[in-house]
Amino acid sequence: MSKRKLQSGDDMHVDETSPSTPISGKTKRSRRISDVIDSVRITEYMQAPGHSTPQQKMPAHLDLVSPDQGYEGTPSNDPGIIPSWMHKRTDHIDATPPGPSDENEKEQTIVGTPSGITALMPVSLESEQYNMSHANRGTCLIFNHEVFETGFSKREGSSIDAKRIEATFTKLGFDVVIRDNLEHSDVLDEINKLSSADHTNNDCVCVFLLTHGLNNNLVMAKDVAYRADKIWKPFTADVCPTLAGKPKLFFYQACRGDKLDGGVMLMSRTSNTQTDSAVASYKIPTHSDFLIAHSSVDGFFSWRNPEEGTWYIQCLCSVLDQFAETTDLMRMLTITARKVATEFQSYDDMNLQKNEQKQVPSTTSMLTRDLYFKPK
């Protein structure tokens, strides 16, 4: 077995002529390339001119070749929706912040979403599935960050992910748009443009962010770090009413911290038309119908192969290609998580601390119905 040793200052990765050892008998890689973390550990911040988000200040000695890192109120009194015991009652918030010293005499100020906002009903109250029969599937917007101005290493392999997403989501009927290496202000401009568009005739919306990630829910644009929730918050139902009641899907391929996951070895115990409805209207929370999926668990690194792309994106697209027409999205994300968790581990024989490390994706769902990508 031939190996190329890393030389001082060499940013290439170890190559082997023989295929890597598969996990659980799964498909072998044609070449063995050392996997890298999708971010570096952040140790110090500096303020970026003209921005309110931090920019990384890189110590001179830092090695930049690195791995990826109750609403208050009562529902409608329609007896067909609400049980009789709920018709007359007063609901209370289950926890309130400490009030002023004389809180018994002063009312607390509660910040909330104004009532009275309306939107068209895209699916009946009783439906178990989202209405995916609009004229258009919708937009899939991909932010592909491969190069940075802040000292972060190049995310080799990210363009492979972007092209794979484009192929998969085009097949699903999306209008795919790729934006490469944007600065923070341009990222927000693209998000605001998509949020303010008319989605009346669209089934849903989907956004991918492929970038370096940091602790504390921070992700990198080309020039600065910013909070990851700036990507999805402009799509809440009160801000983007033409997507109210429709799926809003957000996928983050980025580190979420600087922890490694060495895994646990499991041993055998033995040696062996949907808009028709009887209900004229119904009310939903502004944050319903979101799905926010991350490539790793909060606090942990996420892994990327420079020649094959990231574990998560490649698995996700493979599962969607195979099952999308017949399987609910949440079920497919479970399959994806299992594939990433069981079929992958890092390879780095030059740094044993990063060798044979594991990863599992994490999904937060506010979806209220099953989501099937039925063919158009």
JOKAHU-V47660 format. One line per field, one symbol per residue. phi: phi as a letter, one per 40 degrees, with the letter a starting at -180 (. if undefined). psi: psi as a letter, one per 30 degrees, with the letter a starting at -180 (. if undefined). burial: I if it has 9 or more other C-alpha atoms within 8 Angstrom, else O. A space follows every 50 residues. Layout:
phi=???
psi=???
burial=???
This chain:
phi=.cbbccccgcbcbcbbcccccccfgcdcccbbbccbccabccbabbccdg bcbcbcbccccccccaccc.dchbcdcdccbbcccccbabcbccabcdcc dbccbbcccbcacccgcbacccacdcccbccbbccbchcbbbcbbbbbcb gccccchcccddcccdcccccchcccbbbbfccdccccccccccccccbd cbcaaabbbbacbbcggbbbccbacacccccbccbccccbccbcgbcbbb bbbacbibcbbcgbccbccbcc.cccacccaabbccbcgbbbbbcacdgb cbbbbdbbgcdccccdccccdcbdcbbcdccccccccccccbbbacbacc accccfcbabcbbbbbcbacbbccdc
psi=jkkjkklkfkgllkkkflllklkhglklkeljkkllkgllkkfkllkkkg lgllkkjkkffkjfjllj.jkklklkgjffekleffejljlkkfkklkal ehfffkkkkkkakklfkllkjfklefkfkkjhglekeakjkjjjjellgg fklkikfefeeeeeeeeefeefgljkkkkkhlleeeeeeeeeeeefljge gkealkkkjjlklllhhklkaeflllkfffefefglffeiffgkglkjkk kjjllgagkljflkkkkkflf.kffkkfkellkllfglgkkjkkfllkfl lkkkkfffaleeeeeeeeeeeefeffkkeeeeeeeeeeeeeffklljjff jfegkhllkklkkkkgkflkjkikk.
burial=OOOOOIOOOOOOOIIIIOIIOIIOOOOOOOIIIIIIIIIIOOOOIOIIOO OOIIIIIIOOOOOOOIIIIOOOOOOOOOOOOIOOOOOOOOOOOOOOOOOO OOIOOOOOOOOOOOOOOOOOIIIIOOIOOIIIOIOIIIIIIIIIIIIIOI IIIOIIIIIIIIOIIIOIIIOIIIIIIIIOIIIIOOIIOOIIOOIOOOIO OIIIIIIIIIIIIIIOIIIIIIIIIIIIOIOIOIIIIIOIIIIIIIIIII IIIIIIIIOIOOOOOOOOOOOOOIIOIOOOOOOOOOOIIIIIIIIIIOII IIIIIIOOIIIIIIIIIOIIOOIIOOIIIOOIIOIIIIIIIOIIIIIIOO OOOIIIIIIIIIIOOIIOOIIIIOOO
